[in-house]
Amino acid sequence: MRTLRNLLLALSISALVALAVTIVIGDYYVTQARFVQRVEVGHPAVRQVGPPQKLIIPDPQAFLPGTDPHGARFVNESYLRRHGITPRSLRDIGDAVSSILIGAVFVAGISLFGWFILILRTPGGGTILP
């Protein structure tokens, strides 16, 4: 019984740590995202690739001078392909962070509830901490 209590407590603490780390990482990615317009350079005219969106592009050399009328910075699509850079969408990162947060809260809640129930069912009340 004591081992199960300790396991549930460790699981809930781990879930709360994962929750905090996920929040920090999510905030970091939000600060790295830029509103960009991917463009194909090298054609007679500059061709837009997809709509403007918030992307995380780690290489500053991929950016071209200038912005579009909506304020999106131009990004050289050929440069990204040539260097094997896959931009990450802020929306996708937000979805992943949300999923992890929901899972961590669920795991922490269930394990803390189980830990508390085991404390109450222990003869003599048991101790709160292992």
N, C-alpha and C positions, 0 to 999 in steps of 0.2 A: 504494500500500500504506500509506504514511504517512497519507494523508488518511482512509482507512478506519479505521485505528487511532485517529486523533483523533476521528472521528465516533463510534466505539464507546465511547471513553472519555467523551466529552461526554454520550452517551446514558445511560451508567451513572451518571454524576454527577447528571444531571437526574432519573433515577428515584430515586436515594437522597434527593435534596432533596424530591421529591414524597412519598416515604415519611415523612420527618420532618414535613413540613407537614401531611400527612393525620393523623398521630398527634396533633399539637397541636390541630388543628381538631376532631377526634373527642373529645378530652378536654374542650375548651371546651363542646361541645354536651352532654356528659354532665353538666357542672356546671349547665347552664341548664335541664335537664329537671326537671319536677315531676310528682309522682303526683297526677293530677286525675280528677275525675268531671265530665263535661260534663252540664249540666242545662238544660232548657228552662223559662224563667221567663215568667210571664204567663198560664199556664193556672190553673184553679182550684187545682190542686195542682202542685207541682214535679215535672217528669217527667225521669227520667234518660235520657240519650242514650248508648247503648252502655255497655260495661263500663269500670271505672276503668283507667287506663293512664298510662304515663309519656309526657308530651307536652312540647314546647317551645312555649310561648306567650309572645311577646315583649311583649305589652301587659299591665301589671299591673292595669289597670282591668277586665280581663275576669274577674278572680277575684272570687268572692262570699265573704262571711264564712262561716265554719264549715267543717266537714269531715264526711265520711261515717263510718260505724263502722269502716272499714278505714284511716282516716287520709288519704283522698284529699281534696284541696281542691276545692271546687265552682267550676266555670267556667261563665259565662253564655254559652250557645250562641247566643242571639239577638244578643248584643253582638258575638260573633265574626263572624256572618253580616253584620250591619249595617256593620261596619267592614272587611269583606273580609279577615279574618285566617284563614289556614288553618294550624291547628296542625301541627307536624311531629312525627311519632312517633319516639321514641328508637330503636325497633326498626328503622325504615326507615333512619335515619341510621347505625346500627350496621352494617346490611347493606351500605350504600354504602361506608362506611369500610373494611370487610373486603374488599370487592371491589377497591377501589383499592390497598389494602396488598398483596394477593396479586398484582395486576398489576404493581405497582412492584417487588416482590421478583423476580418472574419476569423482567421486562425488565432489571433491574440484573444479575441472575445470568447471563442469556444474553449480554448485551453485555460483561460483564467476562470471561466465558469466551472469547468471540470475540476480545477485545482481547488476552488472554493467549496464545491460540493464534497470533495474528499476531506477537506479540513473539517467540515461540519459533521461528516459521518464517522470520523475517527473517534474511538471510544475516549472519553475524557476531554473531547474537544481538540486535542492535538495542539500543536504549535503552529503559528502562522508561517514562520520561516522554517526551512528544513534543518 
